Amino acid sequence: MELKETEKRLLDAVSHIIENDGFTKIGVNRIASQAGCDKVLIYRYFGGLDGLLVEWAKRHDYYSFAYSEFIDTIKQSEKWDIRQVVKDVLFRQLHYLKENVLMQQLLVWELSGHSSFKGILEERERIGYKLQEELNKSLDIGNDNDMSVAIIISAINYIVLFTRQYPKLNGIDFSKPEAWSRMEAMISKYVDFIFDDSKL
């Protein structure tokens, strides 16, 4: 069996287990069984469970692949349109998280206080902040925008995860499409305020 096929089977097995049983059932033996592979292959190809999950995260964790999606656009943008790039990154995060159950399961697992699989968190922070650093270079306004963007990212994560179980938040019914449209409009307003021309 070719290496790429084996890797794909192992990565697909991780997705299958998370989607059906959540992160509590993730383990070397369970993944190997689901993939129909010897568990030794997890160590041979990925260096172990954490390495496999980091590789999985590169395909399913938004900020683990957002850098490669947006870096060229950021580098080619002028100051006057960088705010639109920031909006695009945040809108993409919102849509991706809303539609991706695997990403939702990952965030719920992390927020539950489990300390396992730190490699995913470290990869997200490393790649996500790399994207922020590129934005900082384009904006050339210091580091105050880091906190502002962090708050918006966190708000997106919380609202999407909260409304999976409880559609109403602060009187807003997120089971209706117009609520999400209002949220996008407000994100856009926040970004315009944060990166107001007078601050550039």
Secondary structure, DSSP 8 states (H G I E B T S, - for coil): --HHHHHHHHHHHHHHHHHHH-GGG--HHHHHHHHTS-THHHHHHHSSHHHHHHHHHHHH-HHHHHHHHHHHHHHH--HHHHHHHHHHHHHHHHHHHHH-HHHHHHHHHHHTT----HHHHHHHHHHHHHHHHHHHHHH-S-SHHHHHHHHHHHHHHHHHHHHHH--EETTEETTSHHHHHHHHHHHHHHHHHHT-GGG-
